[in-house]
């Protein structure tokens, strides 16, 4: 079965005349269930039995947090990690992203800024935002002055890969992702916000819809211009920011530096 939503190729084992095939997917169970049914019809399998569908089982590293089930991290950075999790309310399990930040208390303003920015763009389809039922006020109130900041930020939509990691052989799909990223960036700029760290690794791909989503708003600021050339990914900095770094210019940059 060929599906863009499969996270890994199908794995199969044979026992006698029976063959078992395992698919790992980020599709919701109710959506995925229709795919085996269609496949069976195409191949003329008329037996009434449906393939079994296994829901995720919490691992030893999984834990509950504010009504979400947080799984182990899939990517790590300087001050934390990002993993997947599940919304536990109701009968459905909805995929979310969980960013776990552990940093010195002097980084508290940076963490608070990221949360403010995530809440500012709540609802735009191409900018990552905090989950609607995540209480960031509670999360921040749990941080104690002078101690290590240890916080989970629950975000959606969850993205399973980055723009820099996908194949661009499909020109039409790449154009759609590029349009999505520009839509999110335009929305931020209209709100008077400069992202300041835009790169292929900060554009996530949500394979369920599919669409591109701007990520990592920790460096974003609400300002018309800025002089801080210390932030951002150096390989993707605009020429005007590099000029500031090299002390070749004293001119501030604006939102155009994001493009």
C-alpha positions as CSV (number, residue, x, y, z in Angstrom):
1,X,0.0,0.0,0.0
2,X,1.5,3.3,-1.1
3,X,0.6,6.2,1.2
4,X,2.3,9.6,1.9
5,X,1.2,9.3,5.5
6,X,3.2,6.1,6.2
7,X,6.1,7.1,8.5
8,X,8.1,3.9,7.7
9,X,7.9,1.3,5.0
10,X,5.6,-1.6,5.8
11,X,7.2,-4.4,7.8
12,X,6.1,-8.0,7.1
13,X,6.6,-11.4,8.6
14,X,5.4,-14.8,7.2
15,X,4.2,-17.7,9.2
16,X,3.4,-20.7,7.0
17,X,0.9,-19.5,4.4
18,X,0.0,-16.5,6.4
19,X,1.6,-13.1,6.0
20,X,1.4,-10.3,8.5
21,X,2.0,-6.7,7.4
22,X,2.6,-3.8,9.8
23,X,2.2,-0.2,8.8
24,X,3.3,2.7,11.0
25,X,1.4,5.8,10.3
26,X,0.5,9.3,11.7
27,X,-3.0,9.1,10.3
28,X,-6.0,9.2,12.8
29,X,-7.3,5.6,13.2
30,X,-10.7,6.4,11.6
31,X,-8.9,7.8,8.5
32,X,-6.4,4.9,8.2
33,X,-9.1,2.3,8.6
34,X,-10.6,3.1,5.2
35,X,-7.2,2.4,3.4
36,X,-7.1,-1.4,4.2
37,X,-10.8,-1.7,3.2
38,X,-10.1,-0.1,-0.2
39,X,-7.0,-2.3,-0.7
40,X,-9.0,-5.4,0.1
41,X,-11.7,-4.5,-2.4
42,X,-9.1,-3.8,-5.1
43,X,-7.5,-7.2,-4.6
44,X,-10.8,-9.0,-4.5
45,X,-10.4,-10.1,-0.8
46,X,-14.1,-10.7,0.1
47,X,-13.6,-12.2,3.6
48,X,-15.4,-10.1,6.2
49,X,-12.5,-9.9,8.6
50,X,-10.9,-6.5,8.9
51,X,-7.2,-6.1,9.6
52,X,-6.4,-5.3,13.3
53,X,-5.6,-1.7,14.2
54,X,-3.3,-1.2,17.2
55,X,-3.4,2.1,19.1
56,X,-0.3,3.5,20.6
57,X,0.7,1.9,24.0
58,X,2.4,4.2,26.5
59,X,6.0,3.3,26.9
60,X,7.9,3.4,30.1
61,X,9.1,6.9,29.3
62,X,5.6,8.2,28.6
63,X,3.8,10.4,31.3
64,X,0.7,12.4,31.7
65,X,0.8,16.2,31.7
66,X,-2.2,18.5,31.8
67,X,-4.4,15.9,30.2
68,X,-1.9,15.0,27.5
69,X,0.2,11.8,27.2
70,X,3.8,12.9,26.5
71,X,6.1,10.3,24.7
72,X,9.9,10.2,24.5
73,X,11.8,12.9,22.6
74,X,12.5,12.5,18.9
75,X,14.8,15.5,18.5
76,X,17.1,17.4,21.0
77,X,18.6,20.8,21.1
78,X,20.7,23.0,23.4
79,X,18.0,23.7,26.0
80,X,15.5,20.9,25.4
81,X,13.8,18.4,23.2
82,X,10.8,17.9,21.0
83,X,8.6,14.8,20.9
84,X,5.1,13.7,20.2
85,X,2.2,13.2,22.5
86,X,-1.5,12.5,22.5
87,X,-4.6,14.4,23.7
88,X,-6.3,12.1,26.1
89,X,-9.8,13.7,26.4
90,X,-12.7,12.0,24.8
91,X,-12.7,8.7,22.8
92,X,-10.1,9.9,20.2
93,X,-6.4,10.3,20.6
94,X,-5.2,13.4,18.7
95,X,-1.5,13.9,17.9
96,X,0.2,16.9,19.4
97,X,3.8,18.1,19.7
98,X,5.5,18.5,23.1
99,X,8.5,20.8,23.5
100,X,10.4,20.1,26.8
101,X,12.6,23.0,27.8
102,X,15.2,22.7,30.5
103,X,17.4,25.8,30.9
104,X,18.9,28.2,33.5
105,X,16.5,30.7,35.0
106,X,18.2,33.5,33.1
107,X,16.6,32.1,30.0
108,X,13.1,32.5,31.5
109,X,12.3,35.7,29.4
110,X,13.1,33.7,26.2
111,X,10.8,30.9,27.2
112,X,8.1,33.4,28.2
113,X,8.5,35.2,24.9
114,X,8.1,31.9,22.9
115,X,4.8,31.2,24.8
116,X,3.5,34.7,24.1
117,X,4.3,34.4,20.4
118,X,2.7,30.9,20.2
119,X,-0.5,32.3,21.8
120,X,-0.4,35.4,19.6
121,X,-0.8,33.3,16.4
122,X,-3.4,30.9,17.8
123,X,-5.6,29.5,14.9
124,X,-3.5,30.4,11.9
125,X,-3.0,27.1,9.9
126,X,0.6,27.8,8.9
127,X,2.0,29.0,12.2
128,X,2.5,26.6,15.1
129,X,0.6,27.5,18.2
130,X,-0.1,26.2,21.7
131,X,-2.9,23.6,22.0
132,X,-6.2,25.2,22.8
133,X,-6.5,23.2,26.0
134,X,-3.0,23.8,27.2
135,X,-2.7,26.1,30.2
136,X,0.5,28.0,29.7
137,X,-0.3,30.3,32.7
138,X,-0.2,27.2,35.0
139,X,3.0,26.0,33.3
140,X,4.8,29.3,33.8
141,X,3.5,29.7,37.4
142,X,5.2,26.4,38.3
143,X,8.6,27.9,37.6
144,X,10.5,29.1,40.7
145,X,12.7,32.1,40.6
146,X,16.4,31.3,40.6
147,X,15.9,27.6,39.8
148,X,16.2,25.6,36.6
149,X,13.3,26.2,34.2
150,X,11.7,22.9,33.4
151,X,8.6,23.2,31.3
152,X,6.5,21.4,28.6
153,X,5.0,23.5,25.8
154,X,2.1,21.6,24.1
155,X,1.7,22.7,20.5
156,X,-0.3,21.8,17.4
157,X,-0.4,21.0,14.7
158,X,2.2,18.2,15.1
159,X,4.7,18.0,12.3
160,X,6.6,14.7,11.6
161,X,9.4,16.1,9.4
162,X,11.1,19.4,8.4
163,X,11.1,21.1,5.0
164,X,14.9,20.6,4.8
165,X,14.5,16.8,5.1
166,X,12.0,16.1,2.4
167,X,12.5,15.3,-1.2
168,X,11.7,18.1,-3.7
169,X,11.2,15.9,-6.7
170,X,7.5,16.7,-6.4
171,X,7.6,20.3,-7.7
172,X,3.8,20.9,-7.2
173,X,3.9,19.7,-3.6
174,X,7.0,21.8,-2.9
175,X,5.2,24.9,-4.3
176,X,2.3,24.2,-2.0
177,X,4.7,24.0,1.0
178,X,6.5,27.2,-0.1
179,X,3.1,29.0,-0.4
180,X,2.1,27.8,3.1
181,X,5.3,29.0,4.6
182,X,4.9,32.4,3.0
183,X,1.3,32.6,4.2
184,X,2.4,32.0,7.8
185,X,5.2,34.5,7.5
186,X,3.0,37.2,5.9
187,X,0.6,36.7,8.8
188,X,3.4,37.3,11.3
189,X,4.6,40.4,9.5
190,X,1.1,41.9,9.3
191,X,1.0,41.5,13.1
192,X,4.3,43.4,13.3
193,X,6.4,40.4,14.3
194,X,9.8,39.5,12.9
195,X,10.6,35.7,13.1
196,X,14.4,36.2,13.1
197,X,15.3,32.5,12.7
198,X,13.6,31.3,9.5
199,X,15.3,28.3,7.9
200,X,14.3,25.0,6.3
201,X,14.7,23.3,9.8
202,X,12.2,25.8,11.2
203,X,9.5,24.9,8.7
204,X,7.6,21.8,9.7
205,X,5.6,19.5,7.5
206,X,2.2,18.2,8.7
207,X,1.7,15.1,6.7
208,X,-1.9,14.5,7.9
209,X,-3.3,17.5,6.0
210,X,-0.6,18.0,4.4
211,X,0.8,21.6,4.9
212,X,3.8,23.5,6.0
213,X,3.9,25.2,9.4
214,X,6.4,27.8,10.7
215,X,8.1,26.6,13.9
216,X,10.4,27.8,16.7
217,X,9.1,31.3,17.6
218,X,11.6,31.7,20.5
219,X,13.5,34.4,18.6
220,X,10.5,36.2,17.3
221,X,9.9,39.8,18.4
222,X,7.2,42.4,17.9
223,X,9.1,45.3,16.4
224,X,9.4,47.3,13.2
225,X,13.2,47.1,13.3
226,X,16.0,45.4,15.2
227,X,19.7,45.5,15.8
228,X,20.3,42.2,17.5
229,X,22.5,40.2,15.1
230,X,23.2,37.4,17.7
231,X,20.1,35.4,16.9
232,X,19.2,33.2,13.9
233,X,20.9,30.4,12.0
234,X,24.1,31.9,10.5
235,X,23.8,30.0,7.1
236,X,20.4,31.6,6.6
237,X,21.0,35.1,7.8
238,X,20.1,38.0,5.5
239,X,23.0,40.2,4.1
240,X,22.0,43.1,6.3
241,X,22.3,41.0,9.4
242,X,25.7,39.7,8.4
243,X,26.8,43.3,7.8
244,X,25.9,44.1,11.4
245,X,27.8,41.0,12.6
246,X,30.9,42.1,10.7
247,X,30.5,45.7,11.9
248,X,30.2,46.8,8.3
249,X,26.9,48.5,9.0
250,X,25.0,50.2,11.8
251,X,21.6,50.1,10.0
252,X,18.8,48.1,11.7
253,X,17.0,45.4,9.8
254,X,13.3,44.8,9.5
255,X,10.9,42.0,8.6
256,X,12.3,41.8,5.1
257,X,15.3,40.1,6.6
258,X,13.1,37.0,7.2
259,X,12.8,36.4,3.4
